Amino acid sequence: MKFQELKLLYELPFFDLLTKSRNVHELNWPKNEIQLCTLLSIKTGGCSEDCSYCAQSARYKSGVDAERLMPKCDVLDRAKAAKENGSTRFCMGAAWKNVKTNTKRFDEVLEIIKDVSELGMEVCTTLGELGPEEAKKLKEAGVTAYNHNIDTSPEHYPNIVTTHSFEDRLKTIRNVQDAGMSVCCGGILGLGETIDDRLRMLEILSNFNPSPESIPINKLMPMPGTPLEGAEPVDTFAVARTIACARIAVPKAKIRLSAGRSALSEEAQTLCFFAGANSIFYGDKLLTATNPQTVQDMQLLQKLGMSPQEPNPELKAPESSSEKPLAPQIA
């Protein structure tokens, strides 16, 4: 979608916008299902990047200590527990700027992925920047989707991160898509951005070719010691409006209500589900931030008459469209 189209949508009366997004949602996602994902940090802290929202950066005194890569047996135990608790996608995150093929740590990650992929869940990883060869090896190891958020608009991005560029993010996403993996790519609300920045982010996401398989919408949880620790909280209605616009802009993507969900009431989460969210992170820990307890989540789904989506480890990546350029347009 074009920016001006998204702007007109966002500025609609709230109920008019939600009516439109709900119609799009029911057309593309007719079942009352929510995808349950578990996110595990397999290597926490000590990252060389300076993302101003992230407590894992070594540049900030956030209280998050640098840790080594988690042993494979421990990761497998957590993955099995996640499956038993109902998760259908297991996401593994490592606090690195990038990974390189033929290195000990990358080989160890590949071995972990191979074993996790045999459990029957979808496998997602987020390991920072990827080159073409690394992306291909992750696909061969069994990765279903690769998470690499663009965070915000290209115009606002340099205010948030200086150790890599917005274009660097797009290069990794292109490498992931060329390797045949699905892309999980979204952003964060509450980085000091304007509404226009949020809509520019959605404009770029909607013009990915292929489209993102899933779009996480994160509500910033200001972390102590980071430059954004005093950031103003994002209004719930703004979160719902952004989700509604994302649903309309990318109808077939899963829209994931991600970080910050622990700060939302059951009623606020329900509003976001109605607007078009159909995926959540599920478990007791979301990288370095708390996440609602699994029992509470299941109770809410039961109240709403919703059920967990079945896993699809053989999920095929969205196909490219001949009507769009392969490279996202950021001009």
Backbone hydrogen bonds, N-H to C=O, Kabsch-Sander energy under -0.5 kcal/mol:
donor,donor_aa,acceptor,acceptor_aa,energy
6,L,2,K,-2.1
7,K,3,F,-2.5
8,L,4,Q,-2.1
9,L,5,E,-2.0
10,Y,6,L,-2.9
11,E,7,K,-1.8
12,L,9,L,-1.8
16,D,13,P,-0.6
17,L,13,P,-2.3
18,L,14,F,-2.4
19,T,15,F,-2.1
20,K,16,D,-1.9
21,S,17,L,-2.6
22,R,18,L,-2.4
23,N,19,T,-1.9
24,V,20,K,-2.0
25,H,21,S,-2.6
26,E,22,R,-2.7
27,L,23,N,-1.5
28,N,24,V,-1.7
29,W,25,H,-3.5
33,E,31,K,-2.0
34,I,307,S,-2.1
35,Q,278,N,-2.5
36,L,34,I,-0.5
37,C,35,Q,-0.6
37,C,280,I,-2.5
38,T,89,R,-2.6
40,L,38,T,-0.5
40,L,91,C,-3.1
42,I,40,L,-0.9
42,I,93,G,-2.1
43,K,93,G,-1.2
47,C,56,Q,-2.4
52,S,160,I,-2.2
54,C,51,C,-1.8
55,A,53,Y,-0.5
57,S,54,C,-1.0
58,A,47,C,-3.4
60,Y,57,S,-1.2
61,K,225,G,-0.5
62,S,60,Y,-1.4
65,D,63,G,-0.7
67,E,44,T,-2.8
70,M,42,I,-3.4
75,V,71,P,-2.0
76,L,72,K,-2.6
77,D,73,C,-1.9
78,R,74,D,-2.0
79,A,75,V,-2.5
80,K,76,L,-2.7
81,A,77,D,-2.1
82,A,78,R,-2.2
83,K,79,A,-2.2
84,E,80,K,-2.3
85,N,81,A,-1.7
86,G,83,K,-1.5
87,S,82,A,-2.6
88,T,36,L,-2.9
89,R,36,L,-1.4
90,F,122,E,-2.9
91,C,38,T,-3.5
91,C,89,R,-0.6
92,M,124,C,-2.7
93,G,40,L,-2.6
94,A,126,T,-2.3
95,A,43,K,-2.8
96,W,94,A,-2.0
99,V,129,E,-1.2
103,T,100,K,-0.8
107,D,103,T,-2.4
108,E,104,K,-2.2
109,V,105,R,-1.9
110,L,106,F,-2.4
111,E,107,D,-1.9
112,I,108,E,-2.0
113,I,109,V,-2.6
114,K,110,L,-2.4
115,D,111,E,-1.7
116,V,112,I,-2.5
117,S,113,I,-2.7
118,E,114,K,-0.5
118,E,115,D,-0.9
119,L,116,V,-2.0
120,G,117,S,-0.8
121,M,116,V,-0.5
122,E,88,T,-2.7
124,C,90,F,-2.6
125,T,145,A,-1.5
126,T,92,M,-2.2
129,E,97,K,-2.7
135,A,131,G,-2.3
136,K,132,P,-2.0
137,K,133,E,-2.1
138,L,134,E,-2.1
139,K,135,A,-2.1
140,E,136,K,-2.2
141,A,137,K,-1.8
142,G,138,L,-1.0
142,G,139,K,-0.8
143,V,138,L,-2.2
144,T,123,V,-2.9
145,A,123,V,-1.9
146,Y,182,S,-2.5
147,N,125,T,-2.6
148,H,146,Y,-0.5
148,H,184,C,-2.2
150,I,186,G,-1.7
151,D,186,G,-1.5
152,T,150,I,-2.8
157,Y,153,S,-1.6
159,N,156,H,-1.7
160,I,157,Y,-2.0
161,V,157,Y,-2.3
169,R,165,S,-1.3
170,L,166,F,-1.8
171,K,167,E,-2.0
172,T,168,D,-1.8
173,I,169,R,-2.2
174,R,170,L,-2.3
175,N,171,K,-2.3
176,V,172,T,-2.5
177,Q,173,I,-2.4
178,D,174,R,-2.6
179,A,175,N,-1.4
180,G,177,Q,-1.3
181,M,176,V,-1.9
182,S,144,T,-2.0
184,C,146,Y,-2.7
184,C,182,S,-0.5
185,C,183,V,-0.6
185,C,214,S,-2.3
187,G,216,P,-1.9
188,I,151,D,-2.4
189,L,218,N,-3.5
198,R,194,T,-1.6
199,L,195,I,-2.2
200,R,196,D,-2.5
201,M,197,D,-2.2
202,L,198,R,-2.0
203,E,199,L,-2.5
204,I,200,R,-2.2
205,L,201,M,-2.4
206,S,202,L,-2.6
207,N,203,E,-0.7
207,N,204,I,-0.8
208,F,205,L,-1.4
209,N,326,L,-0.6
213,E,183,V,-2.1
214,S,183,V,-1.5
215,I,254,K,-3.4
217,I,256,R,-3.4
218,N,187,G,-2.6
218,N,216,P,-0.6
219,K,259,A,-3.4
220,L,189,L,-3.0
220,L,218,N,-0.6
226,T,223,M,-1.9
228,L,52,S,-1.4
229,E,226,T,-1.9
231,A,228,L,-1.8
238,A,235,D,-0.6
239,V,235,D,-1.7
240,A,236,T,-2.5
241,R,237,F,-2.5
242,T,238,A,-2.2
243,I,239,V,-2.4
244,A,240,A,-2.5
245,C,241,R,-2.4
246,A,242,T,-2.3
247,R,243,I,-2.6
248,I,244,A,-2.0
249,A,245,C,-2.6
250,V,246,A,-2.4
253,A,250,V,-1.6
254,K,213,E,-2.3
256,R,215,I,-2.2
256,R,254,K,-0.7
257,L,255,I,-0.6
257,L,279,S,-2.6
258,S,217,I,-1.9
258,S,256,R,-1.0
261,R,258,S,-1.5
263,A,260,G,-1.5
264,L,261,R,-1.7
269,Q,265,S,-2.5
270,T,266,E,-2.3
271,L,267,E,-2.0
272,C,268,A,-1.8
273,F,269,Q,-2.3
274,F,270,T,-2.5
275,A,271,L,-1.9
276,G,272,C,-0.9
276,G,273,F,-0.7
277,A,272,C,-2.3
278,N,255,I,-2.1
279,S,255,I,-0.9
280,I,35,Q,-2.5
281,F,257,L,-0.8
282,Y,37,C,-4.5
283,G,292,P,-0.7
286,L,289,A,-2.7
287,L,285,K,-0.6
288,T,286,L,-0.6
289,A,286,L,-2.6
291,N,284,D,-0.5
297,D,293,Q,-2.0
298,M,294,T,-2.4
299,Q,295,V,-2.2
300,L,296,Q,-2.1
301,L,297,D,-2.3
302,Q,298,M,-2.2
303,K,299,Q,-2.1
304,L,300,L,-1.7
305,G,301,L,-0.6
305,G,302,Q,-0.9
306,M,301,L,-2.9
307,S,32,N,-2.2
309,Q,34,I,-2.5
315,L,312,N,-2.1
324,K,321,S,-1.2
330,I,328,P,-0.6
